[in-house]
Amino acid sequence: MPAVSGTVEVLPIASHGSAAPARRRATTVVGRLGVLAALAGVTVVVPVTQGVAEGEIVLGAVEQPDYPSTVTALTALPLSDLPPTALVSADGSSQLRAAIDVSRAAERSVLPGCDGAARPSGANGQLSTADLCTLWDGRTQMRADAAVALAELNVAYVARFGTDICLTDGYRTLAEQKSVKARKGGLAATPGKSNHGWGLAVDLCGLQDNSTRFAWMNENAPVYGWENPTWAKRGGSGPYEPWHWEYIKGVKADGEFYG
């Protein structure tokens, strides 16, 4: 058979459609698989010892900060002197709160260590030392509530005049009342009947009834419960004593009120 020369033309088969789209789809699939394989083969390594810029993603283990243990943290906390309220029994709770209130009142007091609470009156001139408070001069004593009220008045007095109220005498024992009566006669109350014996009266120095300080005292002292009683004023029912001042609230409740 003679050889056939020339070009062989391949005609598309009409019944199966065009082959070009099929080739393009095959090429696309192969291309995508290649990209995925390339990505799978890539390993991203970021040194953990270097700083990480904002927005970067770190792959791998990250060193954790060295936090203290729970025991170390708890033992480092300051401890209160008082137990938590929730751990105090119902009976002890009120007692604890009362103790705290007294302690805070003493801290706020203008007389350190003096809570300003009135105690049972006892007997005139025979008050317990524990029921008395020492004033700013370091020697004059008074019942606690009267002492704190006078100390508060003294704060205002110092703000006005720049000096403390001058004190001569405060609480007097029964023996001291007898001594004063022997020396001053009618100027002193009968022993056992003096408001000095209740720790509710004080004698002041440097006050004359025509002075600026005396006028200031008469205007401001009643705000704090202290007065130069009516009987001690000029023309009063008793001896004229502008230096004698009383804690009127206490006198009316527990002392000798002469008007």
Buried (B, 14 or more C-beta within 10 A) or exposed (E): EEEEEEEEEEEEEEEEEEEEEEEEEEEEEEEEEEEEEEEEEEEEEEEEEEEEEEEEEEEEEEEEEEEEEEEEEEEEEEEEEEEEEEEBEEEEEEEBEEEEEEEEBBEEBBBEEBBBEBBEBBEBBEBEEEBBBBBBEEEBBBBBBBBBBBBBBBEBBEEEEEEBBBBEBBBBBBEBBBBBBEEEEEEBBEBBBBBBBBBBBBBBEBBEEEEEBBEBBBEBBEEBBBBBBEBBBEEBEBBBBBBBBBBBBBBEEBBBBBE
